[in-house]
Amino acid sequence: MRRAPNRRYAVVVSLLLASVLALLLIVRAYPKFKKIEKRGPAPETVVEILPDGVNTVAALVRAVFNNWSDFDKPNGIGNFQSKFPYDSRWGHLYLCRKDDPQHPGFPSDKDILANRGIDNFAERYVHIPPDLRVQDYYLYEPSGDYYWESEYFYNGKPAKFRCGFLIHMEPARISGTKVELFEYQPTVWVGEYFGITAHALLPTMLHDIRFVESTTIDRTDLMDLIRKTERSQNEDKIR
């Protein structure tokens, strides 16, 4: 007769454990049912032949965008130097050159292949002969916290998106330059999920960050900016 309370206690504990386990399974499965849409064209090559030589185009790109050296120089009011307005996504991105030993932020081929996520365009970049990539640039947002709206939607609303850009330049035609753009690590932030980290003893809410395919609109916008800048500089030379 004295064992009945122990049995009841065991039943209650078992029910509680079963409930907790069921809850964890539901929470773990929830992210799989999130509705993520890509409302844009299928990823396609974004490439342009510009009339100027590679050195000229490389100098133009370097002059247009923020450089890593700018990121190291606060402007005195808590922000880093930028060549763009704060509300422009380009104002948050900084440029490093592949062959610049002072700012070795350019990902290696090994890193690109290992960390590209589900995107296939970055793999194509690695297959370009190394001697044709010596003047390439990597355009990236260093903090990892800045996102913008692009082609992806989460629950019917624009999802937070981010990526880096590999700007490839090689000689083309007689004296022109072939510019091709690749995205590196395109990701979306789609709310939160309940999980465990190595730094916490108990489960907590974590950012739900997912790898996605490259967008086309972001690379097209970047190419438009490069093209318009080159055209403007050439027009200034004629005047």
Phi and psi in degrees as a GROMACS rama.xvg file:
@    title "Ramachandran Plot"
@    xaxis  label "Phi"
@    yaxis  label "Psi"
@TYPE xy
-72.6001  -14.6701  ARG-2
-82.0407  -13.3273  ARG-3
-59.1493  -46.9069  ALA-4
-58.8286  -38.6862  PRO-5
-64.2806  -38.1654  ASN-6
-66.0182  -42.8242  ARG-7
-62.0881  -40.7864  ARG-8
-61.9219  -42.7641  TYR-9
-64.0469  -38.5144  ALA-10
-65.6385  -44.124  VAL-11
-61.6759  -45.8149  VAL-12
-61.564  -42.1244  VAL-13
-63.129  -41.2648  SER-14
-65.5154  -40.1507  LEU-15
-64.3729  -45.069  LEU-16
-63.1558  -39.747  LEU-17
-65.3271  -39.0563  ALA-18
-65.985  -43.0884  SER-19
-62.8798  -43.119  VAL-20
-62.9844  -42.5438  LEU-21
-62.9632  -41.0065  ALA-22
-63.9204  -43.2655  LEU-23
-63.255  -38.5444  LEU-24
-65.5497  -39.9986  LEU-25
-65.8102  -45.9148  ILE-26
-62.892  -39.2048  VAL-27
-67.4341  -35.2639  ARG-28
-81.14  -20.7153  ALA-29
-54.7531  -45.463  TYR-30
-57.7632  -27.6718  PRO-31
-66.9799  -20.4177  LYS-32
-99.2242  4.24099  PHE-33
-68.1056  138.993  LYS-34
-92.4576  106.469  LYS-35
-115.674  124.067  ILE-36
-120.135  147.906  GLU-37
-110.982  109.933  LYS-38
-105.047  75.4089  ARG-39
-167.746  175.202  GLY-40
-66.4404  158.761  PRO-41
-59.0833  143.921  ALA-42
-51.9787  129.775  PRO-43
-137.314  163.516  GLU-44
-66.9406  135.267  THR-45
-116.427  104.444  VAL-46
-140.863  147.609  VAL-47
-146.491  142.331  GLU-48
-100.745  113.784  ILE-49
-98.2115  148.676  LEU-50
-71.7464  -23.4069  PRO-51
-83.0665  162.361  ASP-52
-71.781  168.399  GLY-53
-60.5525  -43.867  VAL-54
-61.6034  -39.8045  ASN-55
-67.9829  -44.946  THR-56
-65.4256  -40.2172  VAL-57
-61.8733  -41.5505  ALA-58
-65.9223  -37.2876  ALA-59
-63.3935  -46.6342  LEU-60
-60.5104  -42.7554  VAL-61
-63.8802  -34.2617  ARG-62
-77.3353  -29.1679  ALA-63
-77.9133  -44.5434  VAL-64
-99.6237  162.862  PHE-65
-65.2107  143.6  ASN-66
-106.001  159.01  ASN-67
-58.5514  -30.5812  TRP-68
-64.9656  -30.1014  SER-69
-68.1317  -34.764  ASP-70
-66.089  -25.3679  PHE-71
-84.9027  -0.155586  ASP-72
-122.341  88.8051  LYS-73
-56.2132  145.911  PRO-74
-87.3598  6.69453  ASN-75
96.628  -9.60174  GLY-76
-122.464  25.3117  ILE-77
90.7899  -2.49667  GLY-78
-115.637  161.985  ASN-79
-91.0349  154.444  PHE-80
-60.673  140.177  GLN-81
-148.141  146.054  SER-82
-91.9388  3.25797  LYS-83
-127.407  158.932  PHE-84
-60.8581  154.994  PRO-85
-62.1942  -33.1583  TYR-86
-80.4707  -1.2831  ASP-87
-88.4527  133.376  SER-88
-63.0767  -28.7395  ARG-89
-68.0129  -22.3624  TRP-90
-70.8784  -14.1876  GLY-91
-100.964  -5.14783  HIS-92
-103.158  145.181  LEU-93
-127.786  151.671  TYR-94
-107.747  135.922  LEU-95
-133.264  146.27  CYS-96
-94.449  148.028  ARG-97
-60.4124  -36.7142  LYS-98
-102.708  21.5563  ASP-99
-94.8897  106.412  ASP-100
-70.1838  -19.9352  PRO-101
-77.5097  -23.4263  GLN-102
-132.942  74.5239  HIS-103
-79.0584  53.3655  PRO-104
-90.442  -8.62029  GLY-105
-68.362  123.662  PHE-106
-66.3735  142.233  PRO-107
-72.5276  163.793  SER-108
-58.6078  -38.5107  ASP-109
-62.711  -43.2188  LYS-110
-65.5994  -40.7615  ASP-111
-60.6953  -45.5576  ILE-112
-68.0847  -36.7048  LEU-113
-79.9956  -28.6919  ALA-114
-118.915  17.4098  ASN-115
-77.5701  -8.95846  ARG-116
77.1546  -131.673  GLY-117
-103.488  5.44435  ILE-118
-84.1992  135.877  ASP-119
-96.0633  -15.1555  ASN-120
-67.2208  -36.0359  PHE-121
-62.8687  -33.0648  ALA-122
-65.2567  -36.1127  GLU-123
-62.7715  -36.0368  ARG-124
-61.7193  -42.6808  TYR-125
-63.8304  -26.6953  VAL-126
-81.3911  -5.67338  HIS-127
-71.0348  134.117  ILE-128
-51.9151  134.462  PRO-129
-55.4045  -34.8462  PRO-130
-70.0199  -12.97  ASP-131
-96.0617  1.23386  LEU-132
-115.723  11.8283  ARG-133
-67.0213  -26.7139  VAL-134
-104.547  15.521  GLN-135
-71.4962  161.952  ASP-136
-124.722  155.561  TYR-137
-120.725  120.012  TYR-138
-108.34  119.747  LEU-139
-149.685  150.603  TYR-140
-92.7868  112.016  GLU-141
-68.9305  -31.2006  PRO-142
-73.1497  -28.1196  SER-143
80.4743  2.81129  GLY-144
-107.917  -8.09906  ASP-145
-96.2243  128.265  TYR-146
-126.895  159.799  TYR-147
-140.645  172.543  TRP-148
-88.7826  139.4  GLU-149
-142.584  -129.571  SER-150
-91.8316  -7.7898  GLU-151
-97.5834  143.954  TYR-152
-128.596  143.99  PHE-153
-127.349  119.817  TYR-154
53.2946  39.2638  ASN-155
84.7333  -3.14085  GLY-156
-118.182  154.551  LYS-157
-55.4696  129.478  PRO-158
-84.521  154.906  ALA-159
-76.3987  126.163  LYS-160
-127.016  150.384  PHE-161
-155.59  157.022  ARG-162
-166.771  168.709  CYS-163
-103.68  166.35  GLY-164
-125.972  130.448  PHE-165
-98.7348  116.599  LEU-166
-101.97  107.438  ILE-167
-100.059  134.645  HIS-168
-134.092  132.021  MET-169
-147.835  155.316  GLU-170
-59.191  143.906  PRO-171
-145.656  144.31  ALA-172
56.4792  -143.016  ARG-173
-78.3329  -51.8295  ILE-174
-141.374  17.7423  SER-175
-93.1749  -173.3  GLY-176
-136.158  129.917  THR-177
-87.4977  120.845  LYS-178
-111.767  123.548  VAL-179
-128.094  138.554  GLU-180
-113.396  137.313  LEU-181
-128.603  146.199  PHE-182
-96.3111  144.468  GLU-183
-121.695  125.753  TYR-184
56.685  53.1971  GLN-185
-64.8886  127.818  PRO-186
-139.507  158.411  THR-187
-125.147  150.41  VAL-188
-108.666  110.475  TRP-189
-117.943  73.2745  VAL-190
75.2807  -149.45  GLY-191
-126.261  166.585  GLU-192
-145.023  158.607  TYR-193
-89.9725  118.328  PHE-194
-156.812  -173.892  GLY-195
-122.044  137.69  ILE-196
-113.624  167.749  THR-197
-72.0463  -12.433  ALA-198
-104.138  4.30314  HIS-199
-131.401  143.725  ALA-200
-80.9208  -30.1108  LEU-201
-115.758  156.169  LEU-202
-59.3993  149.978  PRO-203
-149.61  173.094  THR-204
-82.829  130.617  MET-205
-123.782  153.397  LEU-206
-64.331  133.38  HIS-207
-93.3478  91.962  ASP-208
-103.019  128.219  ILE-209
-127.215  140.025  ARG-210
-72.6934  141.736  PHE-211
-136.295  175.772  VAL-212
-75.4555  161.371  GLU-213
-59.5826  149.124  SER-214
-92.3918  165.26  THR-215
-102.534  -36.8499  THR-216
-63.0879  -37.4177  ILE-217
-69.4285  -40.9869  ASP-218
-69.8129  -35.508  ARG-219
-65.029  -42.2543  THR-220
-61.3564  -41.3595  ASP-221
-64.8232  -43.0701  LEU-222
-64.7019  -40.0278  MET-223
-59.604  -40.5754  ASP-224
-65.6438  -42.6448  LEU-225
-65.0995  -45.1183  ILE-226
-63.8418  -45.9515  ARG-227
-64.4718  -37.2009  LYS-228
-66.3912  -42.6031  THR-229
-63.759  -43.7704  GLU-230
-62.0743  -41.4546  ARG-231
-64.339  -41.795  SER-232
-66.1844  -38.6875  GLN-233
-67.9606  -34.4036  ASN-234
-67.4787  -37.1288  GLU-235
-64.3408  -34.8939  ASP-236
-67.0961  -33.8773  LYS-237
-72.2337  -33.94  ILE-238
